[in-house]
Amino acid sequence: MRNLKRVVLALFVLLLVLATLAFVLENQQSVSLLFLGWAGPQLPVSLFLVLALLIGMVIGPLLGWFLEHTSRASRKRHV
């Protein structure tokens, strides 16, 4: 059963990597993002989106850890 979970997880990661690679290869047009009057450098669309994906993959677990940590601290204070 544990091996099946590992295989499914490996397949999921492989599909995610392949989908990301296909996206990067298909979106090589250079764009410049404008945000609050600040213009970024001309970079491929795929780079902006892959960076957003990676930042989200880091911030999501950190936010989950922080919320769990604060809820545990809150429960300890109320006991």
Phi, psi and omega in degrees: 000320181293324178294324178297318178297320179295319180295316179297317178296318179297318178296319179297314179296318179299316178296321178296317178295316180295319178295320178294318178297316178298319179297316180297317182291333182272346186236071181259006180293136178276136177223161174238122180276141178242122182220118180052042178083354179262125179259126178279172179289162178284111179226160177298147178305318183298326180295316178300316183286323177292321176298319177297320177298312181294320178296319177295324179290337176272315184290323181303303178297324178296320178294319177298317178297316181297316180294320177293320180296317181289326178290326176294318179295323179294319179294323179294323180290328184275352182269000000 
